């Protein structure tokens, strides 16, 4: 037995409006937390949302707001522990802030591979990207490109004209060594 097409599709904002007996705009105001909605109306809409199991459509919202709430990540050789940990941390932080992460993984970070990765992320409408690039050559290749959105690198110190976050491995090693020596080891 086939079910009607309407039963197979997820509920829309129009369905919620019809169920709650309000306008589409009122549902939109409730969802965006607009202050000019009566408490009884807000409760009606919220109850209709729960009854129907309505979920916001991120793609539709992105068309209206022109914001995808998506961060791109280019992970060069993410099989290494450091890049894998950084990727996991990025995904968790993005999710906590209501963002999605679109990740492109690369075995090596040559110019063409990085350019293709940037094109792929641009096609998905990311708002910015983080490039996890443990190899200096990858950062150098990225610095020669012109990304269509802001990009920040995460890797060792590179001194190039591209925003980046890095660890000072030399200072860290010196501090650990001094601590061990100071404690008699």
Secondary structure, 3 states (H helix, E strand, C coil): CCCCHHHHCCCCHHHHHHHHCCCHHHHHHHHCCCCCCCHHHHHHHHHHHHHHCCCCCHHHHHHHHCCCCEEEEEEECCCCHHHHHHHHHHHHHHHHCCCEEEEEEECCCCHHHHHHHHHHHHHCCCCEEEEEECCHHHHHHHHCCCCCCEEEEECCCCCCCCCEECCCHHHHHHHHHHHHHHCCC
